[in-house]
Amino acid sequence: MERPIIFSIDDDPQVLRAITRDLKTTYGKEYKIMSTTSANEALESLADLKNSSGVVAMFVCDQRMPEMEGVEFLEKAIKIFPKAKRTLLTAYSDTEAAIKAINDVQLDYYLMKPWDPPEEKLYPVLNDLLDDWENDYIPEFKGIKLVGYQFSPQSHTVKDYLASNLIPYRWLDIEKNPDAKDMLELNKVNIGELPMIVFDDGTYLCKPTIRAIAEKIGKNPQITNDIYDVVIIGAGPAGLAAAVYGASEGLKTLLIERKAPGGQAGSSSRIENYLGFPAGLSGADLTRRAISQAMRLGAEFLSPQAVNDIKQKDGYKTIILDDGPEIISRTVVITTGVDYRKLEVKGIENFTGAGIYYGAAMTEAAACKDKDVYIIGGGNSAGQGAVYLSKFAKNVYIIIRKDSLSYTMSAYLIQQIDNIANIHVLADTEIKEASGNNYLEHLTLINVKTKETVTKEAAALYVFIGAKPYTDWIKLDILRDEKGFIETGRELRRYDNFGKIWKMERDPFLLETSCNGIFAAGDVRAGAMNRVASAVGEGSMAISFVHKYLAEV
């Protein structure tokens, strides 16, 4: 933890040197001693200190200064650091002003100049004040701060990115947290510029793009190799496994992710059927472990960065990025997974990111405290989300078209849900309309059997209604089924145009696409099992086929 600050201000350089010397002698090990001859300069530095979560324990300030008097400086300084102790340095003629300041700025003490010897006239006073300060001091959050509106899609996007990348941050709701307004006033930012993200070095961005945030915090490193052995597109469980095995086996490995690592599994609050974790683990924990393992073994990670095309020439694959250099690789593994399907219901689009969220959206769970929230979907992801949200919400309602969860959800999750009193299943039900002013407030539900409708208050809606493969970006002749999933291996023979694309004498390897040297693994592949364990298995298996391919070219 950084040391708290004792800040001394005196326009007389000789006096400033003396007080700084005496402060450093006794307090230099426990406190950072800052000093300046300019009151204006001191005020300017306080904004940067506040942004970077610096803490001022005490101001020691001269009363008579040309830029402003000490009392005026303290009036301004305590708006930024209201809990700092305030000590005024005065001459005998300034005692009246000092006494008045006790009421005006809650002055803690005034010291007559000179204070020699400090052992008698300085340190005993400051020791008592600093003891009082330490007793009341609660350390501030050190790290990124995000200021915005709770029901702002832009704020949700930033929160989701930070949380998905396991970056600690403090959320400051402009409508509820007084610190948020102080932050705007301190940096002279108006509410039309929100969201605002303040970094731990004191700098800030308004309405930031994810790319700008990534560059600022060093999450978007540049590529280091001219040619890679394998480029993996998508950092879900399959992609992470491929990166771990590729790097561990000596391949020059690059992993590219358009959003955040972990995929849909990364947003899961609890995965309870993953081998080797009897108590379960969160998707974020699994992702953190896998990323750390892959990078320790030598894999490179590029994120957030989207791929919009792959080209083949002379046996090499050229990966075309949305924004960045072209990347050349000998092989490619596509593990882009799936996206949640959009809920096509009146009003849903109006409140996406403002009360309606696709996936678990754990970043918004705390805002649902003691409120009624709804989940639509009957799969395991919906069940895991309901269990997690039940810890915050007053009631969690699961909306399903069928008469039971048993058709689509694992038995262990159904049993958990049955045992949680504030989770309720609304069977034979659909959403007819979402409504509200600036954010979701109500859902109109319809019973599919009786056609009866009812309107309910809703603080949030989480959508888990199935998924579609993220393959729209692929322009190469990679064969896909009618739903867009990538075909691999022997299944490719079913397609009439396979022979026009495939020009190798051998059959495609099990996970190889219709373009030789390009593989697919995980949920994006036709026929995949849609389980975390199977995705991990396919990702690792893909690397064995990469080796076979590289051995023949």
Residue pairs with C-beta under 8 A, 6 or more apart in sequence:
1 139
1 142
2 32
2 54
2 55
2 142
3 30
3 31
3 32
4 31
4 32
4 55
4 56
4 57
4 137
5 31
5 32
5 33
5 34
5 49
5 54
5 55
5 56
5 57
6 23
6 27
6 31
6 32
6 33
6 34
6 56
6 57
6 58
6 60
7 34
7 35
7 42
7 56
7 58
7 59
7 60
7 84
8 16
8 19
8 20
8 23
8 33
8 34
8 35
8 59
8 60
8 61
9 16
9 35
9 36
9 37
9 38
9 39
9 42
9 59
9 60
9 61
9 62
9 65
9 70
9 73
10 16
10 19
10 35
10 37
10 61
10 62
10 65
10 89
11 37
11 38
11 39
11 62
11 64
11 65
11 66
11 67
12 37
12 62
13 37
15 62
15 89
15 113
16 35
16 36
16 37
18 114
19 35
19 60
19 89
20 33
20 35
22 115
22 118
22 122
23 31
23 33
23 60
24 33
25 118
26 118
26 123
26 126
27 33
27 126
27 130
31 57
31 130
34 45
36 42
36 45
38 67
39 61
39 65
39 67
39 68
39 70
39 73
40 67
40 68
42 73
42 77
43 73
43 76
43 77
46 56
46 77
46 80
46 81
47 80
47 186
47 187
47 202
48 54
48 202
49 56
49 202
50 80
50 81
50 183
50 186
51 145
51 183
51 186
51 187
51 198
51 199
51 202
51 203
51 204
52 199
52 200
52 201
52 202
53 140
53 141
53 142
53 143
53 145
53 200
55 81
55 137
55 139
55 140
56 77
56 81
56 84
57 84
57 85
57 130
57 133
57 134
57 137
58 84
58 85
58 86
58 87
58 126
58 129
58 130
58 133
59 73
59 74
59 77
59 81
59 84
59 85
59 86
59 87
60 87
60 89
60 126
61 70
61 73
61 74
61 77
61 86
61 87
61 88
61 89
62 70
62 88
62 89
63 69
63 70
63 71
63 88
63 89
63 90
63 91
63 94
63 97
63 98
63 110
64 70
64 91
64 94
65 73
69 97
70 88
70 89
70 101
71 88
71 97
71 100
71 101
71 104
71 105
71 107
74 86
74 88
74 101
74 105
74 107
75 104
75 105
77 84
78 84
78 86
78 105
78 106
80 186
83 133
83 136
83 137
84 133
85 108
85 129
85 130
85 132
85 133
86 105
86 106
86 107
86 108
86 109
87 107
87 108
87 109
87 110
87 111
87 125
87 126
87 129
88 94
88 98
88 101
88 107
88 109
88 110
88 111
89 110
89 111
89 113
90 97
90 98
90 110
90 111
90 112
90 113
91 112
91 113
92 112
95 110
95 112
98 107
98 110
99 110
101 107
101 110
102 110
108 129
109 125
109 129
111 121
111 122
111 125
112 121
115 121
115 122
141 170
142 200
143 168
143 169
143 170
143 200
144 162
144 167
144 168
144 169
144 170
144 197
144 198
144 199
144 200
144 217
145 169
145 170
145 172
145 183
145 197
145 198
146 155
146 158
146 159
146 162
146 169
146 170
146 171
146 172
146 195
146 196
146 197
146 198
147 172
147 174
147 180
147 183
147 184
147 194
147 195
147 196
147 197
147 198
148 154
148 155
148 158
148 172
148 173
148 174
148 194
148 195
148 196
149 155
149 173
149 174
149 175
149 194
149 195
150 173
150 175
150 176
150 367
150 439
151 351
151 353
151 354
151 355
151 438
151 439
151 440
152 194
152 195
152 353
152 354
153 352
153 353
153 354
154 194
154 195
154 207
154 353
155 194
155 195
156 353
156 354
156 357
156 361
156 363
156 364
157 210
157 353
158 195
158 197
158 208
158 210
158 213
159 169
159 171
159 363
159 364
160 260
160 361
160 363
161 210
161 213
161 259
161 260
161 304
162 169
162 213
162 363
163 169
163 284
163 362
163 363
164 259
164 260
164 261
164 262
164 266
164 267
164 284
165 219
165 260
165 261
165 303
166 284
166 287
166 288
167 217
167 219
172 179
172 180
172 183
173 180
174 180
174 181
174 184
174 191
174 194
183 189
183 196
183 198
184 190
184 191
184 196
187 196
187 198
187 204
189 196
189 204
189 206
193 206
193 207
194 206
194 207
195 206
195 207
195 208
196 204
196 205
196 206
196 207
197 204
197 205
197 208
197 213
198 204
199 205
199 216
199 217
203 216
205 212
205 213
205 216
210 304
211 220
211 304
211 323
213 219
214 220
214 303
214 304
219 303
219 304
220 302
220 303
220 304
220 305
221 300
221 301
221 302
223 254
223 300
223 302
223 325
223 327
224 300
225 252
225 254
225 300
226 328
227 252
227 316
227 328
227 329
227 330
228 251
228 252
228 253
228 254
228 327
228 328
228 329
228 330
229 246
229 251
229 252
229 253
229 329
229 330
229 331
229 546
229 550
230 242
230 246
230 251
230 252
230 253
230 254
230 329
230 330
230 331
230 332
230 333
230 543
230 546
231 253
231 254
231 255
231 256
231 317
231 319
231 327
231 329
231 331
231 332
231 333
232 239
232 242
232 243
232 246
232 253
232 254
232 255
232 256
232 332
232 333
232 335
233 239
233 256
233 307
233 319
233 332
233 333
233 334
233 335
233 336
234 256
234 257
234 258
234 263
234 334
234 335
234 336
234 337
234 470
234 522
234 524
235 243
235 255
235 256
235 257
235 260
235 261
235 262
235 263
235 291
235 301
235 303
235 335
236 261
236 262
236 263
236 264
236 265
236 266
236 335
236 336
236 337
236 522
236 523
236 535
237 262
237 263
237 265
237 286
237 290
237 522
237 532
237 535
237 536
237 539
238 335
238 337
238 521
238 522
238 523
238 524
238 535
238 536
238 538
238 539
238 542
239 255
239 257
239 263
239 333
239 335
239 521
239 522
239 539
240 255
240 261
240 262
240 287
240 290
240 291
240 294
240 536
240 539
241 290
241 535
241 536
241 537
241 538
241 539
241 540
242 255
242 333
242 335
242 521
242 539
242 540
242 542
242 543
243 253
243 255
243 290
243 294
243 299
243 301
243 539
244 290
244 293
244 294
244 297
244 299
244 540
245 539
245 540
245 543
246 253
246 299
246 543
246 546
247 253
247 294
247 297
247 298
247 299
248 297
249 543
249 547
251 543
251 546
253 294
253 298
253 299
253 300
254 299
254 300
254 301
254 302
254 327
254 329
255 294
255 299
255 300
255 301
255 302
256 302
256 303
256 305
256 307
256 319
256 321
256 327
257 301
257 302
257 303
257 304
257 305
258 303
258 304
258 305
258 306
258 307
258 336
259 303
259 304
260 266
260 303
260 304
261 287
261 290
261 291
261 301
261 303
262 283
262 284
262 286
262 287
263 337
263 522
263 523
264 337
264 338
264 340
264 359
264 381
264 467
264 523
265 271
265 283
265 286
265 287
265 532
265 535
266 283
266 284
266 286
266 287
267 283
267 284
267 359
267 360
267 361
267 362
268 282
268 283
268 360
268 381
268 384
269 282
269 283
269 360
269 362
269 384
269 385
269 387
269 388
270 280
270 281
270 282
270 384
270 387
270 388
271 277
271 280
271 281
271 282
271 283
271 286
271 384
271 532
272 280
272 412
272 413
273 410
273 412
273 531
273 533
274 280
274 281
274 286
274 532
274 533
275 533
286 532
291 301
294 301
295 301
302 324
305 321
305 322
305 323
305 324
306 321
306 322
306 323
306 473
307 319
307 320
307 321
307 322
307 473
308 320
308 321
308 322
308 473
309 319
309 320
309 473
309 474
309 475
309 476
310 317
310 318
310 319
310 320
310 332
310 474
310 475
310 476
310 515
310 518
311 317
311 318
311 320
311 476
312 318
312 476
312 515
312 517
312 518
315 330
315 517
315 553
316 328
316 329
316 330
317 328
317 329
317 330
317 331
317 332
317 517
317 518
318 326
318 327
318 328
319 326
319 327
319 328
319 329
319 332
320 326
321 327
330 517
330 550
330 553
331 517
331 518
331 519
331 546
331 549
331 550
332 517
332 518
332 519
333 518
333 519
333 520
333 521
333 539
333 542
333 543
333 546
334 471
334 474
334 478
334 486
334 513
334 518
334 519
334 520
334 521
334 524
335 520
335 521
335 522
335 524
335 535
335 539
335 542
336 469
336 470
336 471
336 473
336 524
337 469
337 470
337 522
337 523
337 524
338 467
338 468
338 469
338 470
338 523
338 524
339 467
339 468
339 469
339 470
340 358
340 359
340 463
340 464
340 465
340 466
340 467
341 465
341 466
341 467
341 468
342 348
342 358
343 356
343 376
343 431
343 463
343 465
345 431
345 432
345 433
345 434
346 432
346 433
346 434
347 433
347 434
347 435
347 436
348 356
348 431
348 434
348 463
350 434
351 434
351 436
351 439
351 440
351 461
352 358
354 438
354 439
354 440
355 436
355 439
355 440
355 441
355 458
355 459
355 460
355 461
356 434
356 440
356 460
356 461
356 463
357 364
357 460
357 461
357 462
357 463
358 462
358 463
359 381
359 385
359 462
359 463
359 464
360 381
360 384
360 385
360 388
360 462
361 462
362 388
364 460
365 388
365 389
365 391
365 392
366 392
367 459
367 460
368 389
368 392
368 393
368 459
368 460
369 392
369 393
370 393
370 394
371 393
371 394
371 459
371 460
372 393
372 394
372 395
372 397
372 456
372 457
372 458
372 459
373 389
373 393
373 395
373 396
373 397
373 458
373 459
373 460
373 461
373 462
374 396
374 397
374 398
374 399
374 431
374 443
374 456
374 458
374 460
374 461
374 462
375 382
375 385
375 386
375 389
375 396
375 397
375 398
375 399
375 461
375 462
375 464
376 382
376 398
376 399
376 400
376 431
376 461
376 462
376 463
376 464
376 465
377 398
377 399
377 400
377 463
377 464
377 465
377 466
378 398
378 400
378 402
378 405
378 407
378 408
378 409
379 408
379 409
379 464
379 466
380 409
380 410
380 413
381 464
382 398
382 409
382 462
382 464
383 398
383 405
383 409
383 410
383 413
383 414
383 416
383 417
384 413
385 462
385 464
386 396
386 398
386 417
386 420
386 423
387 413
387 416
387 417
387 420
387 423
389 396
389 462
390 396
390 420
390 422
390 423
393 422
393 459
394 422
395 422
395 423
395 424
396 422
396 423
396 424
397 423
397 424
397 425
397 426
397 456
398 405
398 417
398 423
398 424
398 425
398 426
399 426
399 429
399 430
399 431
399 445
400 425
400 426
400 427
400 428
400 429
401 428
401 429
401 430
401 448
402 408
402 427
402 428
403 427
403 428
404 427
405 413
405 414
405 417
405 425
406 414
417 423
417 425
426 445
428 447
428 448
428 449
429 445
429 446
429 447
429 448
430 445
430 446
430 448
431 443
431 444
431 445
431 446
431 461
432 444
432 445
432 446
432 453
433 443
433 444
434 440
434 442
434 443
434 444
434 458
434 461
435 441
435 442
435 443
435 444
435 455
436 442
440 458
440 459
440 460
440 461
441 457
441 458
442 455
442 456
442 457
442 458
443 455
443 456
443 458
443 461
444 453
444 454
444 455
444 456
445 453
445 454
445 455
445 456
446 452
446 453
447 453
467 523
468 483
468 484
469 480
469 483
469 484
469 485
469 486
469 523
469 524
470 524
471 478
471 480
471 484
471 485
471 486
471 524
472 484
474 480
474 486
476 515
476 518
477 501
477 514
477 515
478 486
478 513
478 514
478 515
478 518
478 520
479 486
479 487
479 492
479 495
479 497
479 498
479 501
479 513
479 514
480 486
480 487
480 526
481 487
481 526
483 526
485 524
485 525
485 526
485 527
485 528
486 513
486 520
486 524
486 525
486 526
487 494
487 495
487 513
487 514
487 526
488 508
488 510
488 511
488 512
488 513
488 519
488 520
488 525
488 526
489 507
489 508
489 509
489 510
489 511
489 512
490 507
490 508
490 510
491 526
491 527
492 498
492 502
492 508
492 513
492 514
493 507
495 514
498 514
501 514
501 515
502 508
502 514
502 516
503 516
504 516
508 514
508 516
509 519
509 545
509 548
509 549
510 541
510 545
511 519
511 520
511 521
511 525
511 538
511 541
511 542
511 545
512 518
512 519
512 545
512 549
513 519
513 520
516 549
517 549
517 553
519 542
519 545
519 546
520 542
521 528
521 535
521 538
521 539
521 541
521 542
522 528
522 535
522 538
522 539
523 530
523 535
525 538
528 534
528 535
528 538
529 535
